[in-house]
Amino acid sequence: VYAPVPGGSPAFTVAERVPERGRVLCRGSGIGSPPLGAGEIASVGGTTDGSEGWFEHSAPLGPGDSGGPAMLADGRLG
């Protein structure tokens, strides 16, 4: 993500919950993988007490992409 903001980039907004459906954008820096991948939310899960949540997606990833952000289509971090 490129954000031309003086003094650094602004903080991202983190989604309070992951929607069950929607588009996902992933930013990676792996060897041979696209710099920006897009896909759909495939499944959503979390702990029974709601303290943690996660989702699986269909955006292409490759070796070395770990640690890159997964963003919802509206720009919030998933």
C-alpha positions, -999 to 999 in steps of 0.1 A, spaced: 0 0 0 14 34 -9 3 64 12 21 97 4 16 112 39 42 134 54 58 117 84 47 82 74 16 64 66 -16 66 86 -27 37 107 -50 12 91 -85 6 104 -90 -30 116 -123 -46 109 -143 -53 140 -155 -85 125 -148 -103 92 -178 -104 68 -188 -138 57 -186 -128 20 -165 -102 1 -134 -93 -18 -100 -96 -3 -67 -79 -14 -34 -93 -4 0 -75 -6 30 -97 -9 66 -95 -17 74 -131 -25 95 -143 -54 74 -149 -84 41 -139 -68 20 -110 -79 26 -78 -58 -11 -75 -53 -35 -105 -53 -72 -104 -52 -97 -131 -42 -129 -138 -22 -135 -147 14 -139 -185 14 -147 -192 50 -147 -174 84 -139 -188 118 -130 -177 154 -130 -186 190 -163 -193 208 -158 -163 231 -152 -140 201 -117 -129 212 -101 -141 180 -114 -143 144 -99 -154 111 -108 -160 75 -96 -181 46 -95 -165 11 -88 -174 -25 -63 -146 -32 -31 -161 -47 0 -161 -24 35 -174 -29 66 -182 -8 78 -151 9 44 -134 11 39 -142 48 34 -111 69 18 -91 42 -16 -75 49 -49 -90 39 -73 -62 33 -110 -62 28 -122 -44 -3 -131 -13 16 -94 -10 28 -99 -23 64 -75 -49 76 -91 -83 80 
